[in-house]
Amino acid sequence: MTESVLIAVPTYRRAALLPPLVAAIRTQTDGLRTRILLVDNDPERSAEVVAGELGVEYLSETTPGIAAVRQAAVDAASDDELTVMIDDDVFPEDGWLHGLVDVWRETRAAVVMGYVRYVWPEGTDPWIAAGGFMRRTRFPNGKRLDSLATGNVLVDTAQVRALGVRFDVSLGLIGGEDNVFGRAVVARGGSIVASADSVARDDIALERTTREFVHRRAISHGQARVRLLIREAPAWKRPLLHVAHLVGGAVRWVAFTGGRAVSALRRDTAANAVYQRRAWFAQGRMLAALGIVRGEYARPKS
């Protein structure tokens, strides 16, 4: 049987990246029935002309936020299509598409998560590169997972629809939509498995190699985690969780800040950066416990 695959590219004002990405995708479609769809979150529809020039399908999703774009991609697929999503700022390495589909064939999982390999540009501050601010674990093929990242992923469209799982568009630009989606899939009896053979390379942009950016990212991740844990808890338990995460975040912030100071004295760059990342994450936990949440993906006003 030849599978049908909708390959969706969520995009936001990165038109220059789309031609080489689409070209790379097309080299990997042998043996599959595929169509390529650009899902554009730019209200000015900046990817529409590019889609026409490339001869691929185009969909405008005006609700701000990656959650809305990912749900629009899944909604655009028919029940007999698998939905593959690859972000507009990553690049598929050889075997990327078949790496996802082959694992799905073997497992019939609701979701197959590929691997994103981060590549720091030359000249990146060694402190940032050593801190683990952007990293993923490359799990073996078929390993069951309880969390999800969706920059390189396959969704069994019909199965997920049958489970009644959708991306939560209320998250807007805050982030965390992939974890919420994945937790819902598992809670309703579906499975998430890994594909080590599906690799997308993320050449980290220079503007993301600054301490200011990784600071904002680490805090955002701490905020998102606590916000989701509190939201999923029973209503009676939420006030207690606010207090618990505020206290727990404060204790961790003190401990990790102390660890950073000791590592600085020892001139241990890697440990210093890791302690700082954890301290910022703890700071994010405290902010979320206080009801203060700022998304990593917040966009400047046009």
ChimeraX attribute file (.defattr): number of C-alpha atoms within 10 A of each C-alpha:
attribute: neighborCount
match mode: 1-to-1
recipient: residues
	/A:1	5
	/A:2	7
	/A:3	13
	/A:4	18
	/A:5	25
	/A:6	24
	/A:7	26
	/A:8	27
	/A:9	26
	/A:10	25
	/A:11	24
	/A:12	23
	/A:13	15
	/A:14	13
	/A:15	16
	/A:16	11
	/A:17	14
	/A:18	20
	/A:19	14
	/A:20	11
	/A:21	18
	/A:22	22
	/A:23	11
	/A:24	16
	/A:25	19
	/A:26	14
	/A:27	12
	/A:28	16
	/A:29	17
	/A:30	10
	/A:31	11
	/A:32	15
	/A:33	12
	/A:34	17
	/A:35	16
	/A:36	21
	/A:37	22
	/A:38	25
	/A:39	28
	/A:40	26
	/A:41	23
	/A:42	19
	/A:43	13
	/A:44	12
	/A:45	18
	/A:46	17
	/A:47	23
	/A:48	20
	/A:49	12
	/A:50	17
	/A:51	22
	/A:52	11
	/A:53	9
	/A:54	14
	/A:55	12
	/A:56	14
	/A:57	14
	/A:58	20
	/A:59	20
	/A:60	19
	/A:61	22
	/A:62	15
	/A:63	16
	/A:64	19
	/A:65	23
	/A:66	26
	/A:67	25
	/A:68	24
	/A:69	27
	/A:70	26
	/A:71	16
	/A:72	21
	/A:73	23
	/A:74	26
	/A:75	14
	/A:76	17
	/A:77	21
	/A:78	14
	/A:79	17
	/A:80	13
	/A:81	21
	/A:82	25
	/A:83	26
	/A:84	28
	/A:85	23
	/A:86	24
	/A:87	19
	/A:88	23
	/A:89	20
	/A:90	20
	/A:91	24
	/A:92	22
	/A:93	17
	/A:94	16
	/A:95	15
	/A:96	23
	/A:97	29
	/A:98	18
	/A:99	20
	/A:100	28
	/A:101	22
	/A:102	16
	/A:103	24
	/A:104	25
	/A:105	10
	/A:106	10
	/A:107	18
	/A:108	17
	/A:109	21
	/A:110	24
	/A:111	31
	/A:112	32
	/A:113	34
	/A:114	30
	/A:115	25
	/A:116	27
	/A:117	20
	/A:118	15
	/A:119	14
	/A:120	19
	/A:121	13
	/A:122	7
	/A:123	8
	/A:124	14
	/A:125	13
	/A:126	12
	/A:127	16
	/A:128	21
	/A:129	18
	/A:130	15
	/A:131	20
	/A:132	14
	/A:133	18
	/A:134	19
	/A:135	12
	/A:136	12
	/A:137	9
	/A:138	17
	/A:139	17
	/A:140	13
	/A:141	22
	/A:142	18
	/A:143	14
	/A:144	16
	/A:145	17
	/A:146	13
	/A:147	16
	/A:148	23
	/A:149	17
	/A:150	23
	/A:151	23
	/A:152	26
	/A:153	24
	/A:154	29
	/A:155	25
	/A:156	21
	/A:157	23
	/A:158	18
	/A:159	18
	/A:160	21
	/A:161	14
	/A:162	11
	/A:163	16
	/A:164	11
	/A:165	20
	/A:166	21
	/A:167	22
	/A:168	18
	/A:169	18
	/A:170	13
	/A:171	19
	/A:172	18
	/A:173	19
	/A:174	21
	/A:175	24
	/A:176	25
	/A:177	27
	/A:178	19
	/A:179	19
	/A:180	21
	/A:181	21
	/A:182	24
	/A:183	19
	/A:184	18
	/A:185	24
	/A:186	18
	/A:187	13
	/A:188	13
	/A:189	9
	/A:190	19
	/A:191	19
	/A:192	25
	/A:193	27
	/A:194	26
	/A:195	27
	/A:196	21
	/A:197	22
	/A:198	27
	/A:199	24
	/A:200	24
	/A:201	16
	/A:202	19
	/A:203	14
	/A:204	17
	/A:205	11
	/A:206	12
	/A:207	9
	/A:208	14
	/A:209	18
	/A:210	12
	/A:211	13
	/A:212	10
	/A:213	13
	/A:214	20
	/A:215	16
	/A:216	17
	/A:217	22
	/A:218	22
	/A:219	26
	/A:220	26
	/A:221	22
	/A:222	23
	/A:223	30
	/A:224	24
	/A:225	18
	/A:226	25
	/A:227	23
	/A:228	16
	/A:229	14
	/A:230	19
	/A:231	12
	/A:232	12
	/A:233	11
	/A:234	8
	/A:235	10
	/A:236	8
	/A:237	12
	/A:238	16
	/A:239	11
	/A:240	12
	/A:241	18
	/A:242	22
	/A:243	14
	/A:244	14
	/A:245	22
	/A:246	21
	/A:247	15
	/A:248	15
	/A:249	25
	/A:250	17
	/A:251	14
	/A:252	19
	/A:253	23
	/A:254	14
	/A:255	15
	/A:256	22
	/A:257	19
	/A:258	15
	/A:259	18
	/A:260	23
	/A:261	14
	/A:262	15
	/A:263	18
	/A:264	15
	/A:265	10
	/A:266	11
	/A:267	11
	/A:268	13
	/A:269	17
	/A:270	18
	/A:271	19
	/A:272	24
	/A:273	22
	/A:274	21
	/A:275	22
	/A:276	22
	/A:277	24
	/A:278	22
	/A:279	28
	/A:280	26
	/A:281	27
	/A:282	29
	/A:283	23
	/A:284	30
	/A:285	32
	/A:286	28
	/A:287	23
	/A:288	26
	/A:289	24
	/A:290	14
	/A:291	13
	/A:292	12
	/A:293	20
	/A:294	19
	/A:295	19
	/A:296	20
	/A:297	15
	/A:298	13
	/A:299	10
	/A:300	5
	/A:301	4
	/A:302	3
